[in-house]
Amino acid sequence: MGVVRTPRALTTSAVLLAALLASSAAAQEFPPESIEAYQAGMEAFQAGNLERAIELFRESYEVFHGHPNALYNIGQCYERLGDLEQAVNYYEQYLASDLAEGRDEVYARMRELRARKAVFTLRTIPAGAAVHVTDVNGLAVPEIPDAATPCELELPPGTFVIHFELSGYTARTQVVEGGLGRRAVIEITLAAATTEPPGNGEPTPRGETGRIFLGPYAGVAVHLNGSSDVFATVPFGIAGGYTLFDGEWRLDLGADIGAIPYQITDPGDRKDYLTWFIELAVVPAARWVVLPELHLLAQLGLGVGIYTPPSKKSLDVPWAGNEIDSALTIIHFRPALGLEYLPLSWLGIQAIPAAFDIDIPYSSGATPKTSVLLRYDAYLGVSFHF
């Protein structure tokens, strides 16, 4: 290909086409298929069919190993199509060839194309977001003024970060490349800002609830020893406390006061006499947050209580095995396992299916024959978290 296209070839294509066809050296230096594809590419260019011209110039150079001027011509096609980035890419490939001509002119053209400002059309949903631009290091770019969406932003060559901010919404950013006459539409949907998490920005703990809890409970208690007759009763009370830690594993420091009534029937006159266990305990508990709405509990109640005997002093107390003529002080222990379901972050439903009371009476009055009183308990309760 003795006579080839210089960077000005596409503006003088008819003359150079004739020279190309007449050149025997061209035919000897490059495959005839490359010359044929090259000629067809020039004809497509002249006809305004730039996409077809690009295909033919590529075929001439890449498939049939033709002259690198085809690369320059591809760059000119892309430039006319408005894709300046691709145009510069093919100009660079052309300059990398040893056969490239008009280097100074091509370099100047590339500089001019790169210097063309990019134009970005910015929109946000909702509109009215403040827009400001920084470099990739977060430093302001004074020559680019702040704006508000919707707007257009012109950016010179370089990498920039566009910041979108609107009161009540989470800020967003977009990294863009300026220059090369790029045109693009950037549309950002802003999400409503959430409330600030607890702990100075730390992530919200799993299954977050209020730290203070308080609520009533009731259930069933079955006395297991102290009499030949196992008897049941209905305890009730109120429990509360404070959660010391957050996270998947927590420690509750609580307390409860409970009452366990039951009746003793005098076999002589068949009258019923009401007696009471009243107990006050400190209740530390380990809480495992299995799911945000489901917590497992392991409790240990430690405290004291009072047993009030029947008003008829001569009446035998079943669990004691004899008469008790005055109130008894009781040392109280209660290990328990349970769970709490929280349909709401402030409302919990507690179930304690397995609890055991170990009560040791020790005060003055008639001494019970039973030194340790055992009970099995099961409870349901409601807890309010604040």
Buried (B, 14 or more C-beta within 10 A) or exposed (E): BBBBBBBBBBEEBEEBBEBBEEBEEBBEBBBEBBBBBBBBBBBBBEEEBBEBBBBBBBBBBEEBEBBBBBBBBBBBBBBBEEBBBBBBBBBBBBBEBEEBBBEEEBEEBBEEBBEBBBBBBBBBEEEEBBBBBBEEEEEEBEEBEEBBBBBEBEBBBEEBBBBBBBEEBEEBEBEBBBBBBBEEEBEBEBEEEEEEEEEEEEEBBEBBBBBEBBBBBEBEBEBBEBBEEEBEBEBBBBBBBBBEEBEEEBEBEBBBBBBBBBEBEBEEEEEEBEBBBBBBBEBBBEBBBEEBBEBEBEBBBEBEBBBBBBEEEEBBBBBBBEBBEEBBBBBBBBEBEBBBEBEEEEBBBBBBEEBBBBBBBEEEBBBBEBEEBBBBBBBBBEBBBE
